[in-house]
Amino acid sequence: MNFEALTHQVVEVVKQASSFIQQEAASFRQEKVEYKDVNNLVSYVDKEAEKLLVDGLRAILPEASFITEEGTTGLAPDLDALNWIIDPLDGTANFVHGLPVYCVSVGLARGKEPLVGVIHEPNRDELFYGWQGGGAWCNGEKMQVSPASQLGESLLATGFPYYIFDKHDRYMKILETLMRQTHGLRRLGAAAVDLAYVAAGRFEGFYEYNLQSWDMAAGVLLVQEAGGLVTDFSGGDNYLFGGDVVAAGPVHTELLAVIEDIF
């Protein structure tokens, strides 16, 4: 499979979905929001963007299955198969409230192995993309993770859990520890954007739990191809379907040590 050629085809599909989202952003109203469950928002924009992505990606690679946030295909995925993993609008809460931090995220993985990742952040018109063995790129410029190796040199990103709060105390302890040892932490509200920024060297690292595969499939590929390391909270490789992730450059070792000690 020619991953480079495939990636450029995916880019065009992602751009179409992103353009649709921006067209709708101009007239979107909060009364159009639905709730999948507590604090978990969705809108017609998410659903229609996902349909555009599924149709376009199916035409590119008919043999691949789908793992999608909004369940457009209606089919149960085979997690060991070749899958498109799609978040049509990562950062829905930001979008709904008019905050310009959200993106379209599409990854291709074979089982737990990321192969292709494309993320478009429309408000800055930044296109992040990469493929296995081909590096990671932003608007045509090759990306590299930050060379910082110490928490004391680092700006980190994380996310706040919006459901399953049983680990809240441990999470807050990690947050408190890192606040004291770093340049600071940021919570943008879109994990795919956070991961893209790690790949671009803007954040030294990112960690979060209670994530889904569509939150990270594209972003973890970008971090890996930009020279970074991605693990779960135990230092293993069960991040894509395990729900927690630590992605960073050389600071990964020290960041993971803090998380493992507390979590």
C-alpha positions as CSV (number, residue, x, y, z in Angstrom):
1,M,0.0,0.0,0.0
2,N,1.4,3.4,-1.0
3,F,0.7,5.4,2.2
4,E,2.0,8.7,0.8
5,A,-0.4,8.7,-2.1
6,L,-3.2,7.5,0.2
7,T,-2.5,10.3,2.6
8,H,-2.8,13.0,-0.1
9,Q,-6.2,11.5,-1.1
10,V,-7.3,11.6,2.5
11,V,-6.3,15.2,2.8
12,E,-8.8,16.2,0.1
13,V,-11.6,14.4,1.8
14,V,-10.8,16.0,5.1
15,K,-10.6,19.4,3.6
16,Q,-14.1,19.0,2.2
17,A,-15.5,18.1,5.6
18,S,-13.6,20.9,7.2
19,S,-15.0,23.4,4.7
20,F,-18.5,22.2,5.5
21,I,-17.9,22.7,9.2
22,Q,-16.7,26.3,8.7
23,Q,-19.7,27.1,6.5
24,E,-22.0,25.9,9.3
25,A,-20.1,27.7,12.0
26,A,-21.2,31.1,10.7
27,S,-24.9,30.4,11.5
28,F,-24.7,27.7,14.2
29,R,-27.0,28.1,17.2
30,Q,-26.7,26.3,20.5
31,E,-30.4,25.2,20.4
32,K,-29.3,22.8,17.7
33,V,-27.1,20.8,20.1
34,E,-28.0,17.3,21.2
35,Y,-26.7,15.3,24.2
36,K,-25.4,11.8,23.8
37,D,-25.0,11.6,27.6
38,V,-23.9,13.9,30.4
39,N,-21.5,16.7,29.1
40,N,-21.2,14.8,25.8
41,L,-22.4,17.1,23.0
42,V,-23.2,16.4,19.4
43,S,-24.8,18.4,16.6
44,Y,-26.0,17.9,13.0
45,V,-22.6,19.4,12.0
46,D,-20.8,16.4,13.5
47,K,-23.1,13.9,11.9
48,E,-23.1,15.5,8.4
49,A,-19.3,15.9,8.4
50,E,-18.9,12.3,9.4
51,K,-21.1,11.2,6.5
52,L,-19.0,13.2,4.1
53,L,-15.9,11.6,5.5
54,V,-17.2,8.0,5.4
55,D,-18.4,8.4,1.8
56,G,-15.1,9.9,0.6
57,L,-12.9,7.4,2.5
58,R,-14.9,4.4,1.4
59,A,-14.3,5.4,-2.2
60,I,-10.5,5.6,-1.6
61,L,-10.1,2.3,0.2
62,P,-13.1,0.1,0.0
63,E,-11.5,-2.8,1.9
64,A,-11.1,-0.7,5.1
65,S,-13.8,-0.8,7.9
66,F,-14.8,2.2,10.0
67,I,-14.6,3.3,13.7
68,T,-16.5,6.5,13.9
69,E,-17.6,8.7,16.8
70,E,-21.1,9.2,15.6
71,G,-21.7,5.6,14.3
72,T,-22.6,6.6,10.8
73,T,-22.0,3.1,9.3
74,G,-24.1,1.4,11.9
75,L,-21.7,-1.6,11.9
76,A,-19.7,-2.9,14.8
77,P,-16.0,-2.5,14.0
78,D,-13.4,-5.2,14.1
79,L,-10.6,-3.7,16.2
80,D,-8.0,-6.0,14.7
81,A,-8.8,-5.1,11.1
82,L,-7.8,-2.2,8.8
83,N,-9.9,0.7,10.0
84,W,-10.5,4.3,9.2
85,I,-10.9,5.9,12.7
86,I,-12.8,9.2,12.4
87,D,-13.6,12.2,14.6
88,P,-15.6,14.5,12.3
89,L,-15.4,17.4,14.8
90,D,-13.0,17.0,17.6
91,G,-13.7,19.9,20.0
92,T,-17.5,19.9,19.6
93,A,-18.0,21.9,22.9
94,N,-15.6,24.5,21.6
95,F,-17.5,24.7,18.3
96,V,-20.8,25.0,20.0
97,H,-19.6,27.9,22.2
98,G,-17.8,29.7,19.4
99,L,-14.3,28.9,20.6
100,P,-12.0,28.5,17.6
101,V,-10.2,25.3,18.7
102,Y,-11.6,22.3,16.9
103,C,-10.6,20.1,14.0
104,V,-11.4,17.2,11.7
105,S,-9.3,14.1,12.5
106,V,-8.9,10.9,10.4
107,G,-6.6,8.1,11.1
108,L,-6.0,4.8,9.4
109,A,-4.8,1.9,11.5
110,R,-4.3,-1.9,11.2
111,G,-5.3,-3.2,14.6
112,K,-3.3,-1.0,17.1
113,E,-0.8,0.1,14.5
114,P,-1.3,3.7,13.2
115,L,-0.6,4.0,9.5
116,V,-1.9,7.4,8.3
117,G,-3.0,10.5,10.1
118,V,-4.6,13.7,8.8
119,I,-5.9,16.6,11.0
120,H,-7.2,19.9,9.7
121,E,-7.7,22.8,12.1
122,P,-9.8,25.2,10.0
123,N,-9.6,28.3,12.1
124,R,-5.8,28.6,11.6
125,D,-6.1,26.7,8.3
126,E,-3.4,24.3,9.5
127,L,-3.2,20.9,7.9
128,F,-1.2,18.2,9.8
129,Y,-0.6,15.0,8.0
130,G,1.7,12.0,8.0
131,W,2.1,8.4,7.1
132,Q,4.1,5.5,8.5
133,G,7.7,5.9,7.6
134,G,7.1,9.2,5.8
135,G,7.4,11.8,8.5
136,A,4.9,14.3,9.8
137,W,4.1,17.6,8.1
138,C,2.2,20.8,8.6
139,N,1.2,22.8,5.6
140,G,4.1,21.3,3.7
141,E,6.8,21.8,6.4
142,K,8.2,18.8,8.1
143,M,7.5,18.6,11.8
144,Q,9.7,17.6,14.7
145,V,8.9,17.2,18.4
146,S,10.5,19.5,20.9
147,P,14.0,18.5,21.9
148,A,13.3,19.5,25.6
149,S,14.0,16.5,27.9
150,Q,13.1,18.0,31.3
151,L,9.8,18.9,32.7
152,G,11.3,22.2,33.9
153,E,11.6,23.2,30.2
154,S,8.1,22.0,29.2
155,L,4.7,23.3,28.3
156,L,2.2,20.4,28.5
157,A,-1.3,19.8,27.4
158,T,-4.0,17.7,28.9
159,G,-7.8,17.3,29.0
160,F,-10.3,17.4,31.8
161,P,-12.5,14.3,32.1
162,Y,-16.1,14.9,31.4
163,Y,-17.4,11.5,32.5
164,I,-16.2,8.6,34.7
165,F,-14.9,10.7,37.6
166,D,-13.7,7.8,39.8
167,K,-10.1,8.7,39.0
168,H,-10.6,12.4,39.5
169,D,-8.5,12.7,42.7
170,R,-5.5,11.0,41.1
171,Y,-5.8,13.1,38.0
172,M,-5.9,16.3,40.1
173,K,-2.8,15.1,42.0
174,I,-0.9,14.7,38.6
175,L,-2.1,18.2,37.6
176,E,-0.9,19.7,40.8
177,T,2.5,18.0,40.6
178,L,3.1,19.1,37.0
179,M,1.9,22.6,37.7
180,R,4.8,22.9,40.1
181,Q,7.4,21.3,37.7
182,T,6.7,22.8,34.3
183,H,6.2,26.0,32.4
184,G,2.5,25.3,32.7
185,L,-0.4,23.2,31.4
186,R,-3.0,24.0,28.8
187,R,-6.4,22.5,28.2
188,L,-7.5,23.3,24.6
189,G,-10.5,21.0,24.5
190,A,-9.5,19.0,21.4
191,A,-7.2,16.0,21.9
192,A,-6.4,15.8,18.2
193,V,-5.2,19.4,18.2
194,D,-3.1,18.8,21.3
195,L,-1.4,15.8,19.7
196,A,-0.8,17.7,16.5
197,Y,0.8,20.5,18.5
198,V,3.1,18.0,20.2
199,A,4.2,16.7,16.8
200,A,4.8,20.4,15.8
201,G,7.0,21.0,18.9
202,R,4.6,23.5,20.4
203,F,3.8,21.4,23.4
204,E,6.5,19.2,24.9
205,G,4.0,16.5,25.8
206,F,0.3,15.6,26.2
207,Y,-1.5,13.2,28.5
208,E,-5.1,12.3,29.0
209,Y,-7.4,9.4,30.1
210,N,-11.0,8.6,29.2
211,L,-10.2,9.0,25.5
212,Q,-11.6,7.1,22.5
213,S,-9.6,5.8,19.6
214,W,-11.0,8.6,17.3
215,D,-9.6,11.2,19.6
216,M,-6.1,10.1,19.1
217,A,-5.7,7.8,16.0
218,A,-4.4,10.5,13.7
219,G,-2.5,12.5,16.3
220,V,-0.5,9.6,17.7
221,L,0.8,8.7,14.2
222,L,1.9,12.4,13.8
223,V,3.8,12.4,17.1
224,Q,5.5,9.1,16.3
225,E,6.5,10.3,12.8
226,A,7.8,13.6,14.2
227,G,10.2,11.6,16.4
228,G,8.1,11.4,19.6
229,L,7.1,8.5,21.8
230,V,3.5,7.4,22.5
231,T,2.5,5.0,25.3
232,D,-0.4,4.3,27.6
233,F,-0.2,5.4,31.3
234,S,1.6,2.1,32.1
235,G,4.3,2.7,29.5
236,G,2.8,0.1,27.2
237,D,1.3,0.2,23.7
238,N,-2.4,-0.2,24.6
239,Y,-3.2,3.5,24.0
240,L,-5.3,3.4,20.9
241,F,-8.1,1.3,22.4
242,G,-7.1,1.5,26.0
243,G,-8.4,5.0,26.8
244,D,-5.3,6.7,28.1
245,V,-2.2,8.2,26.3
246,V,1.1,9.9,27.0
247,A,2.6,11.5,23.9
248,A,5.8,13.5,24.0
249,G,9.3,14.1,22.8
250,P,12.3,13.4,25.1
251,V,10.4,14.6,28.1
252,H,8.2,11.5,27.8
253,T,10.4,9.6,30.3
254,E,10.0,12.1,33.1
255,L,6.3,12.8,32.3
256,L,5.4,9.1,32.4
257,A,7.3,8.7,35.7
258,V,5.1,11.3,37.3
259,I,1.9,9.7,35.9
260,E,2.9,6.1,36.9
261,D,3.8,7.2,40.4
262,I,0.4,8.7,41.0
263,F,-2.1,7.0,38.7
